[in-house]
């Protein structure tokens, strides 16, 4: 298999599997409520913990990938992720759920983006935006296919067997994906189109752009983590069947394909800052429809618009980091920016669950996400246009 094609395949398969299963967790919330009587605050809290660990471990996995390459990192974390879902099929107490999310699932989440996208950035320097978008289509495909599959497995075999099946399949797929991944050869990394230049991590963190990107991620990620987790159960609250509610996640996935590809292509032409602005516009509009609309049709419309921004955001970060700081320490810098996002994002799901348990509605939670998105847009507008000549070969 051609080296570049193999890397794209491995990155896509990693994204498909990890995010497809992550999106499916919302389908299991009703089953856990019915069997154990657990609140949505409790059930959202384990996701909060996983998202926090995702950010923390992204910094570690980014550095490990820079040093040892992507294959070994993704093999270990991928098997861990699949094992986590297998173990989840046997839970009987909340602490077990929290432990699984904090360890096994946190490991997989912590490596899937920073390792795959940093590797893609090194292989495809001249087409970094569009290739990042193409890889993130794997994420969208997982969002489309896996949640309805999970709903069908639950309906046919029960939630325990559904989790067992999904976990075994995930471990196998993620190991295959890891074996396809590798760093570019020396000849590729010294190609004129992909010079190994850029800031060291210590230099990057002294810049305003570094902290602005981190704060922007902190403000936007609560929407990207909260809506996919709660929208399916929100749909069931307003009368949707579980399979129909699962297709809300598929709607996000379909729309996000357009977001990933279009924004990925645009980044190579208009730059990451303007790509962020396009994504925020879609996110804010989608949240407005979600807050104001109460019909099934309005909910699908909201997810279509939101999904475009959702997909674009997961494409824009890695190329933007490369624009501002180069590739020398891309994994470490990208992982740290993601950590800022997951700190903010980890708060969103549990606060939304708490708001629902307190008020019986998601109105305040979704409105809070809208305010944070507006603040994030303001930060992006304050970013300077990156100057490629200002990124030194070594700092």
C-alpha positions as CSV (number, residue, x, y, z in Angstrom):
1,X,0.0,0.0,0.0
2,X,1.3,3.5,-0.9
3,X,2.7,5.2,2.2
4,X,0.6,8.3,1.9
5,X,-2.5,6.4,1.1
6,X,-1.9,4.0,4.0
7,X,-1.5,7.0,6.4
8,X,-4.7,8.6,5.2
9,X,-6.6,5.3,5.5
10,X,-5.2,4.7,9.1
11,X,-6.1,8.2,10.2
12,X,-9.6,8.0,8.7
13,X,-10.3,4.6,10.3
14,X,-9.1,5.9,13.7
15,X,-11.4,8.9,13.5
16,X,-14.3,6.8,12.3
17,X,-14.1,4.3,15.1
18,X,-13.3,6.5,18.1
19,X,-15.7,9.3,17.4
20,X,-18.4,7.0,16.1
21,X,-18.4,5.1,19.4
22,X,-18.2,8.4,21.4
23,X,-21.3,9.7,19.7
24,X,-23.1,6.5,20.4
25,X,-22.8,6.9,24.1
26,X,-25.8,9.3,24.1
27,X,-27.9,6.4,22.8
28,X,-27.1,4.4,25.9
29,X,-28.3,7.1,28.3
30,X,-31.9,6.0,28.3
31,X,-31.0,2.4,28.8
32,X,-28.8,3.3,31.9
33,X,-31.6,5.6,33.2
34,X,-34.1,2.7,32.9
35,X,-32.0,0.0,34.4
36,X,-30.1,1.8,37.1
37,X,-32.2,5.0,37.7
38,X,-29.1,7.2,37.3
39,X,-29.5,10.9,36.7
40,X,-28.4,12.7,33.6
41,X,-26.0,14.7,35.7
42,X,-24.3,11.5,36.7
43,X,-24.3,10.0,33.2
44,X,-23.0,13.3,31.7
45,X,-20.3,13.5,34.4
46,X,-18.4,10.4,33.1
47,X,-18.2,12.1,29.7
48,X,-16.9,15.2,31.4
49,X,-14.1,13.2,33.0
50,X,-13.3,11.5,29.7
51,X,-13.1,14.8,27.9
52,X,-10.8,16.3,30.6
53,X,-8.5,13.2,30.3
54,X,-8.6,13.5,26.5
55,X,-7.1,17.0,26.8
56,X,-4.6,16.0,29.4
57,X,-3.5,12.9,27.5
58,X,-3.4,14.8,24.2
59,X,-0.5,16.8,25.4
60,X,1.3,13.6,26.4
61,X,0.4,11.7,23.2
62,X,1.4,14.6,21.0
63,X,4.9,14.6,22.6
64,X,5.1,10.8,22.4
65,X,4.1,10.9,18.7
66,X,6.7,13.6,18.0
67,X,9.3,11.4,19.5
68,X,8.4,7.8,18.8
69,X,6.0,8.0,15.8
70,X,2.3,7.5,15.5
71,X,2.1,3.7,15.1
72,X,3.1,2.6,18.6
73,X,1.0,5.3,20.3
74,X,-2.2,4.6,18.4
75,X,-1.8,0.8,18.8
76,X,-1.8,1.0,22.6
77,X,-4.5,3.6,22.9
78,X,-6.7,2.0,20.3
79,X,-6.8,-1.3,22.0
80,X,-7.4,0.4,25.3
81,X,-10.4,2.3,23.8
82,X,-12.1,-0.9,22.5
83,X,-11.4,-2.7,25.8
84,X,-13.1,0.2,27.6
85,X,-16.4,-0.5,25.8
86,X,-16.1,-4.2,26.5
87,X,-15.7,-3.4,30.2
88,X,-18.6,-1.0,30.1
89,X,-20.9,-3.8,29.2
90,X,-20.3,-5.3,32.6
91,X,-20.9,-2.2,34.8
92,X,-23.3,-2.2,37.8
93,X,-22.2,0.9,39.7
94,X,-21.4,4.5,38.8
95,X,-17.8,4.4,39.9
96,X,-17.1,1.7,37.4
97,X,-18.5,3.9,34.6
98,X,-16.3,6.8,35.7
99,X,-13.2,4.7,36.0
100,X,-13.6,3.3,32.5
101,X,-14.1,6.8,31.0
102,X,-11.2,8.3,32.8
103,X,-8.7,5.6,31.8
104,X,-9.5,3.3,28.9
105,X,-11.7,5.7,26.9
106,X,-9.6,8.7,27.9
107,X,-6.5,7.1,26.4
108,X,-8.2,6.6,23.0
109,X,-9.7,10.0,22.9
110,X,-6.4,11.6,24.0
111,X,-4.5,10.3,20.9
112,X,-7.0,10.1,18.1
113,X,-6.8,13.7,16.9
114,X,-3.4,15.0,17.9
115,X,-1.5,12.0,16.6
116,X,-3.4,11.4,13.4
117,X,-3.6,15.1,12.4
118,X,0.0,15.9,13.3
119,X,1.0,13.0,11.1
120,X,-1.1,14.2,8.2
121,X,0.3,17.7,8.6
122,X,3.8,16.3,8.2
123,X,2.9,14.2,5.1
124,X,0.9,16.8,3.3
125,X,2.4,20.2,4.0
126,X,1.3,21.8,0.7
127,X,-2.3,20.5,1.1
128,X,-2.6,20.4,4.8
129,X,-6.1,21.9,5.0
130,X,-7.9,19.8,2.5
131,X,-6.2,16.6,3.7
132,X,-7.1,17.3,7.3
133,X,-10.6,17.8,6.1
134,X,-10.6,14.5,4.2
135,X,-9.3,12.6,7.3
136,X,-12.0,14.2,9.4
137,X,-14.6,12.9,7.0
138,X,-13.8,9.6,8.7
139,X,-15.1,11.2,11.9
140,X,-18.3,12.2,10.2
141,X,-18.8,8.8,8.6
142,X,-18.5,7.3,12.1
143,X,-21.1,9.8,13.4
144,X,-23.5,8.7,10.6
145,X,-23.1,5.0,10.8
146,X,-22.3,4.0,14.4
147,X,-25.1,5.6,16.5
148,X,-27.9,4.0,14.5
149,X,-26.0,0.7,14.5
150,X,-25.8,1.0,18.3
151,X,-29.5,1.7,18.6
152,X,-30.3,-1.4,16.5
153,X,-28.0,-3.5,18.6
154,X,-29.6,-2.3,21.8
155,X,-33.1,-3.0,20.4
156,X,-32.1,-6.5,19.2
157,X,-29.7,-7.8,21.8
158,X,-29.8,-5.4,24.8
159,X,-27.4,-2.7,25.9
160,X,-24.8,-5.0,27.4
161,X,-24.3,-7.1,24.3
162,X,-24.3,-4.0,22.2
163,X,-21.4,-2.5,24.1
164,X,-19.5,-5.8,24.0
165,X,-19.9,-6.1,20.2
166,X,-18.9,-2.4,19.6
167,X,-15.9,-2.7,21.9
168,X,-14.5,-5.8,20.3
169,X,-15.0,-4.3,16.8
170,X,-13.4,-1.1,17.9
171,X,-10.2,-2.8,19.3
172,X,-9.7,-4.7,16.0
173,X,-10.3,-1.7,13.7
174,X,-8.1,0.6,15.8
175,X,-5.2,-1.9,15.8
176,X,-5.5,-2.2,12.0
177,X,-5.6,1.6,11.7
178,X,-2.5,1.9,13.9
179,X,-0.5,-0.5,11.7
180,X,-1.2,1.7,8.7
181,X,0.3,4.8,10.4
182,X,3.9,6.0,10.2
183,X,5.9,9.2,10.1
184,X,7.1,10.4,6.7
185,X,10.5,9.3,5.6
186,X,13.5,11.7,5.9
187,X,13.2,12.5,2.2
188,X,9.6,13.6,2.6
189,X,10.3,15.6,5.8
190,X,13.1,17.6,4.1
191,X,11.2,18.2,0.9
192,X,11.0,21.9,0.0
193,X,7.2,21.8,0.3
194,X,7.5,20.5,3.9
195,X,10.5,22.0,5.6
196,X,10.9,21.0,9.2
197,X,10.7,24.6,10.5
198,X,8.8,26.2,13.2
199,X,8.8,27.3,16.8
200,X,9.8,25.2,19.8
201,X,7.0,24.7,22.3
202,X,8.7,27.0,24.8
203,X,8.8,29.9,22.3
204,X,5.2,29.3,21.0
205,X,3.7,29.5,24.5
206,X,5.1,33.1,24.9
207,X,3.0,34.4,22.0
208,X,-0.4,35.9,22.2
209,X,-1.7,33.7,19.3
210,X,-1.0,30.6,21.4
211,X,-3.1,31.8,24.3
212,X,-5.8,33.2,22.1
213,X,-6.2,29.9,20.2
214,X,-6.3,28.1,23.6
215,X,-9.0,30.4,24.9
216,X,-11.0,30.1,21.7
217,X,-10.9,26.3,22.0
218,X,-12.0,26.6,25.7
219,X,-15.1,28.6,24.6
220,X,-16.1,26.6,21.5
221,X,-15.6,23.0,22.7
222,X,-18.5,22.9,25.2
223,X,-20.8,23.1,22.2
224,X,-19.0,20.4,20.3
225,X,-19.1,18.0,23.3
226,X,-22.5,18.9,24.8
227,X,-24.8,18.9,21.7
228,X,-23.9,15.5,20.4
229,X,-24.2,13.9,23.9
230,X,-27.6,15.5,24.8
231,X,-29.3,16.1,21.5
232,X,-30.5,12.5,21.0
233,X,-32.0,12.2,24.5
234,X,-33.4,15.8,24.0
235,X,-35.1,14.5,20.8
236,X,-36.6,11.5,22.8
237,X,-37.9,14.0,25.4
238,X,-39.9,15.8,22.7
239,X,-41.4,12.6,21.3
240,X,-38.9,11.0,19.0
241,X,-38.3,7.3,19.1
242,X,-34.8,6.1,19.9
243,X,-33.9,5.1,16.3
244,X,-35.2,8.5,15.0
245,X,-33.3,10.4,17.7
246,X,-30.1,8.5,16.8
247,X,-30.5,9.9,13.2
248,X,-30.0,13.4,14.7
249,X,-26.4,12.3,15.3
250,X,-26.3,11.0,11.8
251,X,-27.6,14.4,10.5
252,X,-24.7,16.1,12.3
253,X,-22.3,13.6,10.6
254,X,-23.7,14.2,7.1
255,X,-23.6,18.0,7.5
256,X,-20.1,17.8,9.1
257,X,-18.8,16.1,5.9
258,X,-19.5,19.3,4.0
259,X,-18.0,21.3,6.8
260,X,-14.8,19.3,6.9
261,X,-14.2,19.3,3.2
262,X,-15.3,22.8,2.4
263,X,-13.5,24.4,5.4
264,X,-10.5,22.2,4.8
265,X,-10.3,23.4,1.2
266,X,-10.9,27.0,2.2
267,X,-8.2,27.0,4.8
268,X,-5.6,26.4,2.1
269,X,-6.8,29.6,0.3
270,X,-8.1,32.0,3.0
271,X,-6.2,30.8,6.1
272,X,-7.1,29.4,9.4
273,X,-8.4,32.6,11.0
274,X,-11.1,33.0,8.3
275,X,-11.8,29.3,8.5
276,X,-12.6,29.8,12.2
277,X,-15.0,32.6,11.4
278,X,-16.9,30.5,8.9
279,X,-17.3,27.7,11.5
280,X,-18.4,30.1,14.3
281,X,-21.1,31.6,12.0
282,X,-22.6,28.1,11.4
283,X,-22.3,27.1,15.1
284,X,-24.1,30.3,16.3
285,X,-26.9,29.9,13.7
286,X,-27.4,26.3,14.5
287,X,-27.6,27.0,18.3
288,X,-30.1,29.7,17.7
289,X,-32.4,27.3,15.7
290,X,-31.9,24.7,18.4
291,X,-33.0,27.1,21.1
292,X,-35.9,28.6,19.3
293,X,-37.2,25.5,17.4
294,X,-39.4,22.9,19.2
295,X,-40.5,20.6,16.3
296,X,-38.8,17.6,15.0
297,X,-38.1,19.3,11.7
298,X,-36.5,22.3,13.5
299,X,-34.3,20.0,15.4
300,X,-33.0,18.3,12.3
301,X,-32.5,21.7,10.7
302,X,-30.5,22.9,13.7
303,X,-28.3,19.8,13.5
304,X,-27.7,20.3,9.8
305,X,-26.4,23.9,10.3
306,X,-24.7,23.0,13.6
307,X,-23.1,20.0,11.9
308,X,-21.4,22.1,9.3
309,X,-19.7,24.2,11.9
310,X,-19.0,21.1,14.1
311,X,-17.1,19.4,11.2
312,X,-15.3,22.6,10.2
313,X,-14.0,23.2,13.7
314,X,-12.4,19.7,14.0
315,X,-10.6,20.5,10.7
316,X,-9.4,24.0,11.2
317,X,-7.3,23.7,14.4
318,X,-4.4,21.6,13.2
319,X,-3.7,23.6,10.0
320,X,-4.1,26.9,12.0
321,X,-1.5,25.8,14.6
322,X,0.8,24.9,11.7
323,X,0.3,28.4,10.1
324,X,1.2,30.2,13.3
325,X,3.9,28.0,14.7
326,X,5.2,25.6,12.0
327,X,5.7,21.9,12.3
328,X,8.8,21.6,14.6
329,X,6.7,21.0,17.7
330,X,3.3,20.7,16.1
331,X,2.2,17.7,18.2
332,X,3.0,19.3,21.5
333,X,1.5,22.7,20.6
334,X,-1.6,21.2,19.0
335,X,-2.1,18.9,21.9
336,X,-1.9,21.8,24.4
337,X,-4.4,23.8,22.4
338,X,-6.7,20.8,22.5
339,X,-6.2,20.6,26.2
340,X,-7.6,24.1,26.6
341,X,-10.6,23.0,24.6
342,X,-11.2,19.8,26.5
343,X,-11.0,21.7,29.9
344,X,-13.9,23.9,28.7
345,X,-15.6,21.1,26.8
346,X,-15.5,18.8,29.8
347,X,-17.7,21.2,31.8
348,X,-20.4,21.4,29.1
349,X,-22.0,18.0,29.3
350,X,-22.2,17.7,33.0
351,X,-23.5,21.3,33.4
352,X,-26.1,20.6,30.7
353,X,-27.2,17.5,32.6
354,X,-27.4,19.4,35.9
355,X,-29.4,22.1,34.3
356,X,-31.8,19.5,32.9
357,X,-32.2,17.7,36.2
358,X,-32.9,21.0,37.9
359,X,-35.2,22.7,35.4
360,X,-36.5,19.8,33.2
361,X,-35.3,21.7,30.1
362,X,-32.2,22.3,28.1
363,X,-33.0,25.9,27.3
364,X,-30.6,27.5,29.8
365,X,-27.8,25.0,28.8
366,X,-28.1,25.6,25.1
367,X,-28.3,29.4,25.6
368,X,-25.1,29.3,27.6
369,X,-23.4,27.5,24.7
370,X,-24.6,30.3,22.4
371,X,-23.0,33.0,24.6
372,X,-19.7,31.1,24.8
373,X,-19.7,30.7,21.0
374,X,-20.2,34.5,20.6
375,X,-17.3,35.2,22.9
376,X,-15.1,32.7,21.0
377,X,-15.9,34.5,17.7
378,X,-14.8,37.7,19.3
379,X,-11.4,36.2,20.2
380,X,-10.9,34.8,16.7
381,X,-11.6,38.3,15.2
382,X,-8.7,39.6,17.4
383,X,-6.2,37.2,15.9
384,X,-3.6,38.6,13.6
385,X,-3.1,37.1,10.1
386,X,-0.2,34.7,10.5
387,X,3.0,35.6,8.6
388,X,4.8,32.5,7.2
389,X,8.0,34.5,7.1
390,X,7.8,35.2,10.8
391,X,7.9,31.5,11.7
392,X,11.6,30.7,12.1
393,X,13.3,27.5,11.1
394,X,14.3,26.9,14.7
395,X,13.6,28.8,17.8
